Amino acid sequence: MSITTSHSISPQPDRIALKICGVTRANDAHQLVQRSVAAMGVNFWENSKRYAAPELAEPWLIECYGKILRIGVFVNPRFDEVCSI
């Protein structure tokens, strides 16, 4: 077994990947990309301590597109809410 820290965002079932959850700041997101972390979680549930407002997260999520797998965390969202992000 090996641990992957590549920028590949394709699933690699034969490897263990690292995902960091609760990312709320652009600098942290960019550090994860620089360190070749496979994925980051961004919490869009307003009651969370690690909540990231979509309008504030959007610029750095766009900057990270294609460089790291971006995973959104939602709690009982409306379909249109998820699609808007």
C-alpha positions in Angstrom: 0.0 0.0 0.0 1.2 3.5 -0.7 0.0 7.0 0.1 -0.6 9.4 -2.8 0.1 13.1 -2.6 -0.1 13.9 -6.2 -2.2 16.6 -7.8 -4.2 14.0 -9.6 -7.9 14.4 -8.9 -8.8 11.0 -10.4 -9.7 8.3 -7.9 -6.9 5.8 -7.4 -8.3 2.8 -5.6 -4.9 1.2 -5.0 -3.7 4.2 -3.0 -4.5 6.1 0.2 -5.3 9.7 -0.3 -5.3 12.6 2.1 -8.3 14.9 2.5 -8.3 18.0 4.8 -11.7 19.1 6.0 -13.0 22.4 7.2 -11.0 24.7 4.9 -12.2 28.3 5.3 -9.4 30.5 4.0 -7.8 31.0 0.6 -4.3 30.8 2.1 -5.0 27.4 3.6 -6.5 26.1 0.3 -3.4 27.2 -1.6 -1.1 25.6 1.0 -2.9 22.3 0.5 -2.4 22.6 -3.2 1.3 23.4 -2.8 1.7 20.3 -0.5 0.0 18.1 -3.0 -2.9 17.1 -0.8 -5.4 15.1 -2.8 -8.7 16.7 -1.6 -10.1 19.4 0.6 -13.5 19.7 2.2 -15.4 23.0 2.4 -18.3 23.2 4.8 -21.4 25.1 3.5 -23.6 24.3 6.5 -24.3 27.7 8.3 -24.4 26.1 11.8 -20.9 24.7 11.5 -17.9 26.3 13.3 -16.0 25.7 10.0 -18.7 27.3 7.8 -17.4 28.9 4.6 -19.7 31.5 3.1 -20.1 30.5 -0.6 -19.6 34.1 -1.8 -16.3 34.3 0.1 -15.1 30.8 -0.8 -15.9 31.1 -4.5 -12.8 33.0 -5.6 -10.3 30.6 -4.1 -12.3 27.5 -5.0 -12.1 28.7 -8.6 -8.4 29.3 -8.3 -8.0 25.7 -7.0 -10.0 24.2 -9.9 -8.1 21.3 -11.4 -5.4 21.3 -8.8 -7.2 19.6 -5.9 -10.4 17.7 -5.5 -12.9 20.1 -3.8 -15.6 18.5 -1.7 -18.6 20.4 -0.4 -20.2 19.5 2.9 -24.0 20.2 3.1 -26.8 19.3 5.6 -30.2 18.8 4.1 -29.7 21.3 1.3 -32.1 22.3 -1.4 -31.1 21.1 -4.9 -30.8 24.6 -6.2 -28.5 25.6 -3.2 -26.0 22.9 -4.1 -26.1 23.7 -7.8 -25.5 27.4 -7.1 -22.2 26.6 -5.4 
